Amino acid sequence: MCSLTRTLALLLGTLVWAPWRVLHGAPLAELSGDQDFQLFLHKNLEFTRKIKGDVAALQRVLCDTFQLCKEEELLLVQQNLGITQAPLERCHGRAFQPESCFSQIRDGLLTYHSSLAAVAELLPEHAGLVETLQLDTANLSSNIQQQMEDLGLTTVTYPTEDQSPLPTFPSSFHHQVGCFVILANFQRFLETAYRALRHLAHL
């Protein structure tokens, strides 16, 4: 494990200046070559793809049911709702750090797990899909936490004071838009998380 820690330290030193596109030369031989770690990455890439598909299915329901299809048409209402995107700045670009990235993915998944309660309230006829999505989201977060512990990676917990609880929607329309924003943010979050896992799988 000490050797792994040294390897990660070297990687983090390299990533201070290295942009995403040149990370393939990073000295991560032991971690990238670990079969259990590779299995974890590939299984959870598939898992993330499944979750993305379920989020997309709910987005189509909102589009078909409430004609909420284009985010740019809802920007003003979105700003008034104050729903923020779970941060993933540690998962891309110059700020990429494996330990911090895993921690942000884990924490963000838990945030969206809670946020999906608003979607369940709005779409009771699709409760089964929302419940499955919540379960998968919680399981993926748990998988990442377990893998961090197995690898001896430092668990980082980011403060949540900037992430306010779900707003009280003043009208049914605001509730609809709020759910649209939650799903759109979640989809972007998953896309970034997927790219991060895929990147580590190809180191």
N, C-alpha and C positions, 0 to 999 in steps of 0.2 A: 504493500500500500504506500510505503514511503516513496518507492520508485514512481508510482502513479502520481503522487502529489508533486514530485519534482517535474514530471512530464507536464502536468497541468500548469505549473508555475511558469515553465518555459513557454507554453502555449500562450498564456495570458500576457507574458512579456512581449511576445511577437504580435499579439492582436492589438496592442496599444496603438500601433501605427498601421497595421495591415488592414486594408479594406477587404470587404467580403470576397471579392473576386480572386484574391491571391491567397486565401486561407488554406488552399489545398496543399501548400508547402509547409504548413505548421507541423512542429514536432510532436505529433500525437500518436506515435506508433503503438504504444502499449494499449491505450484506450481504444483506438480505432480497430486494433487487431483482436481485441477481446471478443470471443465468440458470443458470450452471454450479452455483452453490450450491443453487439450488432443485431442479435436476435431481438433484444428489447426495441432497438430503433426501428427495425423493419416491421415488427408486430404493431407498434404504435403509430407508424406511418399509415398503415392500413386502418387502424382504429380512428385516427384523425380524419382520414378520407371519409370514413363512414359517418362520423359526426358532422362533417361539412355537408354531406349529402342530406342528412336529416334537417340541418338548418336551412338548406336551400329549399327543401320540401315545404317547410313552414313559411318561408318567404313567398313561395308561390301561392300558398293558401291566402296570405295577406293580400297579395296582388289580385287574386281572383275574387276574394270576398269583399275587400274594402277598397279596391283599386289603388292600393298603396304599392307602387311599383318603382318609382324613381326617387332616389334620395335627394337629388338636387331640388326637387319641387317642395321639399319639406324642411329645408334648412332653417327657416325662421321659427317654425314650431319646435324643431329639434333644439335650437339654442335656448328657447324658453323652458324646455323640460329639464335641461341641465344634466342629461345622461352622458357620462363620460366613457371613453374607451379604456379598457384595462391596459396598462402599459406593458410594452414588450421591447423597449429600446435596447435592452441588453442582448437581444437575439438577432441583431443585424448590424451591418456596417462596422465602423471602427469601435463601437461599444460592445461588440460581441464577446461574451464571457460565458463559458459552459455552465458553471455553477449558478451564476446569477440568472442566466437565461432559463435554465430548468426551474429555478425558483419562481420566476415571473410567470412562466407557463402554468405551473402548479397553482399559484395564487389566482391568476386570471381565470382559470377553469372553475375554481370555487366561486369566484365572483359571478360568473355567468350562470353557474348552477343555481344560485339564488335568484338572479334576475329572471330566469325562465319561469318563475312563479307567476309573473305578470302575464306571460304568454299563455300559461295554462288557464288563467282566469278569463282571458279574452277568447280563447278557442276551446271551450269545454268539450266540443265534439271531437277534438283532436288530442284529448288528454293523454291517450295511450302513447302517441308519438312524442309528446312533450316529456312524459315520464321516462320513456326510453332514452331520450336525449339527455335528461338530467342524470340518469343512472350512468350512461356512458361517459358523460363529462366528469362525474365524480370518480369513476373507475380510472379514467385516464390520468386524472390528478393524482390518485393513489398510486398508480403504476410509476409515475415520475418520482414521487416521493420515495417509494421503495427502491427504485434504481439509484437514486442519489445516495441513500443509506448503504446500499450494497457496494457502491463504488467508493464510499468514504468521502463523498463530496460534501463540502460545508453547506448546510442548509441556511439559506438567506430568507428572512421574512421582511417583506417591504411594508412600510407603514400604510395604513388604509384610511387615514383621516381625510385624504382628498377624494376618496371614493364614497360619495354619499349614498345612503340607502335609496331604494326605489322611491321616486317622487309620488306624491298623491296626485293622481290625474284629475284635473278639474272637470273633464267631460269624457264621454265615450270616445270622441274623436281623438283627444289627447292620449287616451289609453291605447288606441289603435296605432297612433304615430309612435308612441313610446315603445311599443312592442316591435314595430318596424325598425326603429333605431337600435334596439337591443340586438335584434337578429343581424342587422347589417354590421354592427360593431363586432359581434361574435364571429361572423364569417371572416372579417378582416383579421381578427385575432388568430383564428384557426389557420388562415393562409400563411401568416408569418410564422406561427409555431411549426407548421408543416415544412416550410422552407428550412427552418433551423434544424429540425430532426433529419431532414433529407441531406442537408449539408454535412452534418456529423457522420451520417452513414456513408458518405463518399470521401471522407478524409483519408 
